[in-house]
Amino acid sequence: MYQAVISLYKKFTPAQKRTALFCGVLLLGMLSALVLMGINLLLAKAYFPHITFLFDPRFHLSDFYDVASFTKLGLDVYNQPGPNYFPFFMVLLLPLKYVNWQLALWCMEALFVGFYALLAYRFMPPMPFKPVWAGIFTLCSYPLWFTLDRGNVEMLLFIVCGLFIWAYQEGRLKTAGLLLALAINMKLYPAVFLVLFAADKKHKELFYTLTLTVLFFAVGYYLTGAGEQLQNNLEMFAFYHQQRPFGLQFSHSLMNLMRVPVFISLDGGLPQTWGPFTYFSAQAAFGYMLFMFALFSVICLYVVFINKAFWKAVLLLTLAEVGFPFVSSDYTLIHLVLPALLFLNAGGKQPAQNTLCVLLALLFIPINWWAHTYYMSHYAMILNAGSVLRPLVIILLLAVLMRDFNYARLKEGIKTYIRPK
């Protein structure tokens, strides 16, 4: 059996080999997580506390219901402490006020899973038993299960961003610009994809997208009367999630690499010790922001002036989108789905493709086990292994993807870019 599998693998094209390796790591990671959870369940003789690699079971689907509850306020949604989403997105969500919330949640989750599976099948390279590989890619995805468990409306942003990249690749740039403007008015982070227009010298389309972005924001701002309360909501979110330890929980932000050691050094991680941690987070935030802007600038230079591969540009920008914010919850990992598929389907053998496959797959499997066993630490609901491991994986991915960055290539790329057609 083993020899038959190896013989079949050797006959695969480079794209098929990447897909098989990626899906193999996904399957192994998911099965290992389920086995470990099963062992913990037997040892604990109970499901609770936290015998799962997902979120605290007490808050199952709470993200959706928290957002839906704000729609009761109608267009006055920002007249009291409320959501941290942009006004235009909240206007689009207002119909939730008039429908059955449970039905709306089921429809949103069904649409999300369907689109996820569609992307997996559509962008996966042609290969034997393709539906099986697409099924593994979908069903063994930790970000998919985490997002479903939270019921987070990030599902809708994922669909819009996925459609944007799809449209952009197909050359439908006006449609892509419209979708990106909508995505930016749901959350700011998709704005990183504006770099794609600059890289391809699509300056008219870039201006078109920026104009729509401003227009959508103005409409949402006017309709809701967001005013100062929007800023207050964002500041309150920043305090509780970006400064207090809650921002470490199920977050793969690169800032965790600074904050986790500080948190662990506190006396047991108990709430009464959080003052110094909050102070450190507030003091480190500005320096971290400057460093991330500098690192993102390097990525932009590489994407615009050096890189020629669409999949690599999308992957680099997405890694910045999901890894650079102060706090980035694990449901944001779903945005790596299409970049990963573009990489798997890239033509020919890619440099360091096996390394990239394994590193990317590590972001798709549960690696936060130890915080969810029966034998928890005092701060088990604040930290998990993924809080440190995933940021390290993201750094390794960036290093591998841009290892050919150098001044000579950058200088030549700038000359080529500004050269008249």
Secondary structure, DSSP 4 states (H G I P E B T S, - for coil): -HHHHHHHHHHS-HHHHHHHHHHHHHHHHHHHHHHHHHHHHHHHTSSTTT-SSSS-GGGTTHHHHHHHHHGGGGGGTTSSS---S-HHHHHHHGGGGGS-HHHHHHHHHHHHHHHHHHHHHHHSPP-TTHHHHHHHHHHT-HHHHHHHHHT-THHHHHHHHHHHHHHHHTT-HHHHHHHHHHHHTT-SGGGGGHHHHHHTT-HHHHHHHHHHHHHHHHHHHHHHT-HHHHHHHHHHHIIIIIISGGGGTTB--TTHHHHHHHHHHSSTT-GGGHHHHHHHHHHHHHHHHHHHHHHHHHHHHIIIII---HHHHHHHHHHHHHHSSS--BGGGGGGGHHHHHHHHT-SSPPTTHHHHHHHHHHTTS---GGGGSSS--TTTTT--THHHHHHHHHHHHHHHHTTT--HHHHHHHHHHHHS--
